[in-house]
Amino acid sequence: MELTWIAAEYHLPSAYACRMPMSSAGAARALPTPGPATIRLALIRNAIELFGIPETRDRLFPAIRAMQIRIQPPERIAISQQQIKLYKGVTINKGTYLQNGIGYREVAVADGPLTIYLQLERDKISLMEMVLLAIGAWGSADSLAWCQRISEEIPHHEVVVPLQQIPIGMRIQQR
């Protein structure tokens, strides 16, 4: 199968919260972009909504599982800590009640587009384009994301990649 790269560019018009894996919902640290696992989960969730479980399982899931993902973050990202009101379940005299509490969550605000690069088989491009267009949020469900364009494009050299994929001996420079 011939592999190719596609790029999906997203506008993020509101604050969003992509939590660090294994973080507490009440004190979550924010990531500047969704990670590969978040991207795969969003693709699977939206593929199921569009095409159903059998089609997603048989045609798209193997491609989503195997694809390489690169992420080009927005040009500028601000992260701030927000105080949130929580309701905690408390058991008193064999009854469960909700008790008010306070938590902290970091949120990010982006200036510029977020670009997601996916390497996949050429015959899956049209299905994947429909899935990418259906994604309306990255991270928290109350955020907004809008896919501005999808094109066949090789990732730029300034993308986020897992540390394991950086060649041994490569110099990492700070700007």
N, C-alpha and C positions, 0 to 999 in steps of 0.2 A: 504494500500500500504506500502511496505517495503521501508524505507528511508535508504540511504547510503551516505557517503561522497566520493567525488572525488577531487583530487588535480591536478591542471594544473600548471606546472612550466614554467615560461617564462624567456628568456634571453633578456635583453634590451641593445642592442649594441650601441645605440645612445642616445643623449639627448632627453628628453621628457618633456612635460608640461601638467600635470593634474591640471587644474585650480580649484581654490576654487569656490564653487557654488556662484552665484550672483556676481562674480567679473567682473571687467571691462576688456574688451579685450585689451585695451591699457595699462593697469597697473595691470596685473594679477599676483597674488601670486600663487606659485606652491605648490602642495601637494606631499608628497614623494611617494604615491601610488595612483592608482585609487580608488575611493570610491565605495561602493555598487551600487549607482545609475549609475555610469559610467560603471561598470561591467554589470549591467542588460541591459543598452542601447546597449553596444557592442554585447552582446549575442543576443538581439532582431534584431539588424541591420544585423548581420552576418547570423542569422537563416533565415531572409527574403531573403537574397541574395542566400542562399543555397537551401532553400525549398519552397520559395514563401510565400505570405501573408496568404492564407487559412491554410496551414499546420502549419505555425508558430502560427497563431491565435488560432487554435483548439488544437494543441498538445503540443507546447512548451511554449507559453506565460503563461498559468496558472502555469506551473512548475517554470518558471523564476520569476514570480511575487511572488510565495510562498517560494522559496528556501532561506535557510539561507546561508549567505556568510561570509567567514573569509578570511583575507588577511595577509600573512606573508611577510613583506617587505624584500627587499634585505639586505644583511649584512651591507653594507655601502651605504649611499646616500649623494651626495653633491648637494646643491642647490645654484645657482648663478643668479644674476640679469643681464639680457642682454638688451642692448639698441636696439630698433627696429625702422625701418622707417615705418611711417604710412601715409596713404593718407586719408585726411578728406574731405568730401563733403562740399563745401562752395557755398552759393548762392550770386551772384553779378549781379546786373542789370537784374534780372529775369532769369539768367542762372546759372546752377550748374556746378561748376568746382572742380577739385581735387587740394587740397593744401597739400604740404609736411608737415609732423609733426614728432615728436619723441615720442615714448612710451617706456615703460619698461615692461619686462616680465621675470618672473623667470622660469628657466629650471632646471631640475634635471638630474643627471647622476648617474647611479647605478653600484655598484660592487657586484655581486652575483645575484642569481635568485630571481624573484618575484613569489610567489606561491599563487594561488587563490584556495580556498577551497569552494566547492559547495555541499550542502546537497540536494539530489533530489531522486525521485523515481527510483528504480532499472531499471525499463523498459525504462527509458529516457536516460540512460547512453550512449548508442551508438550514439544517435542523438546529445547529448550534446558534446560528444567527437569531432564529426565532426565540430560543431560550435566553440569549443575552439581552434581547430587546425587552423581554418580560420581567427582567430583574428591576425592581423598583426601590430596593434598599440594600445597603451593605452594612452589616453589623446590626444594630438595634432596629427593630421593626418599625419604630416611630420615626426613623430617618427617611430621607428621600434621596433617590438616585435616578437619573435619567440618562439613558444611553443615547449619546449624540450622534455617534457614527460607528460603523463596523467596516473594517477594510482588511485586505490581505497585506500584512506588514511584518517585517522582521523586527524583533525587539531592539530598541535603542541600547546603547552600551550602559546607560545609567538606569538600571532596573534593580528591583529588590530580588535577590535570589537566596536560597538557603545556604548557610555557611558550608555545608557539606559539598556543595557544588562549586565552590571556589577552588581553583587548582592550588595544590600544595606549592609553597614558595612564591605565590603571587603577592606582590606588595599591595597593601591596602593603605591608601593615603587619605589624610584628612584635608578638606578644603579650607 
